[in-house]
Each structure stands twice: as structure tokens, then as C-alpha cells.
């Protein structure tokens, strides 16, 4: 499935909850294992972090074992 097909279900900038749903993990797991990494690109909207699907996919592919 391509990103363009998936992106119809999500906005361009994802909240923490949307990012964790996109990855298929619990938001608490996202906070513990993914969010702390400086290598994860994020966009700040005021004090709130937002993520793109592209940055999440890139991060997961880079850190796959």
C-alpha cells in the first residue's frame, strides 16, 4: 500500500495519538520507545509536536533490526 493511499485517512501533520495509530502501537509505547529519539523529525505547532508519515516511516526503516 502506498503512502498516498494511506494519507487519505490521516492529516499531513499527525498528533501523538495519530502517529501511534499509524504505527499500530499504543501511545504510551510511542512515548517510551520512539518519541525520545532526536533522530525522529518533528514539527512544532506552538508547544505541540506533530509528525509526518514520511518521517515516521523513515525512522522505523532506519531503526529496523
PESUL-V205845 format. One record per backbone hydrogen bond with DSSP energy under -1.0 kcal/mol. NH is the residue of the N-H (numbers start at 1). CO is the residue of the C=O. E is the energy in kcal/mol with one decimal. If there is no record, write none. Layout:
((NH | CO | E) (NH | CO | E))
This chain:
((6 | 2 | -1.9) (7 | 3 | -3.2) (9 | 6 | -2.3) (14 | 51 | -3.9) (19 | 15 | -2.9) (20 | 16 | -2.3) (21 | 17 | -2.1) (22 | 18 | -2.7) (23 | 19 | -1.9) (25 | 20 | -2.7) (30 | 26 | -2.2) (31 | 27 | -2.3) (32 | 28 | -1.9) (33 | 29 | -3.0) (34 | 30 | -1.6) (35 | 30 | -3.0) (37 | 34 | -1.5) (40 | 37 | -1.1) (43 | 50 | -2.9) (45 | 48 | -3.2) (48 | 45 | -2.0) (50 | 43 | -2.2) (51 | 14 | -2.0) (56 | 52 | -2.0) (57 | 53 | -2.9) (58 | 54 | -2.5) (59 | 55 | -2.2) (60 | 56 | -2.5) (61 | 57 | -2.7) (62 | 58 | -2.2) (63 | 59 | -1.7))
